[in-house]
Amino acid sequence: MRLENEIVYMGQPPMRVDFLRAIAGVDTDVPFENAIEAELDGVPVRIIGLDELISNKRAVGRPRDLEDAELRGRVRQRAAER
């Protein structure tokens, strides 16, 4: 049985990693296309792209998420100016 809203947590804050099957504000296929490929302790992982993270935080709409989206938007803009 596939649970779309299932979240798997690993570790403890502030070093916790969240694994999500789906997120608000982002088409299901897009995160895989734009994911950043990395390795954690020798295990290949995909990390959500900055644009998708910003879209998700805006869609969630909690005050802290909106602040995060604004900050990450400024980071994206500065990186584009370089």
C-alpha positions as CSV (number, residue, x, y, z in Angstrom):
1,M,0.0,0.0,0.0
2,R,1.5,3.3,-1.1
3,L,0.9,6.3,1.2
4,E,1.4,9.6,-0.6
5,N,1.8,11.6,2.6
6,E,4.1,9.1,4.3
7,I,7.3,10.7,5.8
8,V,10.3,8.8,7.0
9,Y,12.5,10.6,9.5
10,M,16.2,9.7,10.1
11,G,18.2,11.2,12.9
12,Q,17.4,13.9,15.4
13,P,17.1,17.7,15.0
14,P,19.1,19.7,13.9
15,M,20.7,16.8,11.9
16,R,17.4,15.1,11.0
17,V,16.7,14.1,7.4
18,D,13.1,13.9,6.1
19,F,12.2,11.6,3.3
20,L,8.9,12.5,1.6
21,R,7.0,10.6,-1.1
22,A,5.1,13.8,-2.3
23,I,5.1,17.5,-1.5
24,A,2.7,20.4,-2.0
25,G,3.2,22.7,-4.9
26,V,5.5,20.5,-6.9
27,D,4.6,18.1,-9.8
28,T,5.5,14.6,-8.9
29,D,7.9,14.1,-11.8
30,V,9.7,17.4,-11.6
31,P,11.8,16.9,-8.4
32,F,13.4,13.8,-10.0
33,E,14.3,15.6,-13.2
34,N,15.8,18.6,-11.3
35,A,17.3,16.7,-8.3
36,I,20.8,17.2,-7.2
37,E,22.7,13.9,-7.0
38,A,24.9,13.5,-4.0
39,E,26.4,10.8,-1.7
40,L,25.8,10.5,2.0
41,D,28.1,8.0,3.7
42,G,28.6,6.3,0.3
43,V,24.9,6.0,-0.4
44,P,23.7,7.8,-3.6
45,V,20.8,10.2,-2.9
46,R,18.8,12.8,-4.7
47,I,18.1,16.1,-3.1
48,I,15.3,18.4,-4.2
49,G,16.3,21.3,-6.4
50,L,16.2,24.9,-5.1
51,D,13.3,25.9,-7.4
52,E,11.1,23.0,-6.2
53,L,12.0,23.7,-2.6
54,I,10.9,27.3,-2.9
55,S,7.7,26.2,-4.7
56,N,6.9,23.7,-1.9
57,K,7.5,26.3,0.9
58,R,5.2,28.8,-0.8
59,A,2.5,26.2,-1.3
60,V,2.7,25.1,2.4
61,G,2.2,28.7,3.4
62,R,3.2,28.6,7.0
63,P,5.0,31.8,8.2
64,R,8.4,30.1,8.7
65,D,8.1,28.4,5.2
66,L,7.3,31.7,3.6
67,E,10.3,33.3,5.2
68,D,12.5,30.3,4.0
69,A,11.1,30.7,0.5
70,E,11.9,34.4,0.5
71,L,15.5,33.8,1.8
72,R,16.1,31.0,-0.7
73,G,14.7,33.1,-3.5
74,R,17.3,35.8,-2.7
75,V,20.1,33.1,-2.7
76,R,18.9,31.9,-6.1
77,Q,18.9,35.5,-7.4
78,R,22.4,36.2,-6.1
79,A,23.7,33.0,-7.6
80,A,22.2,33.9,-11.0
81,E,23.9,37.3,-10.9
82,R,27.4,35.7,-10.6
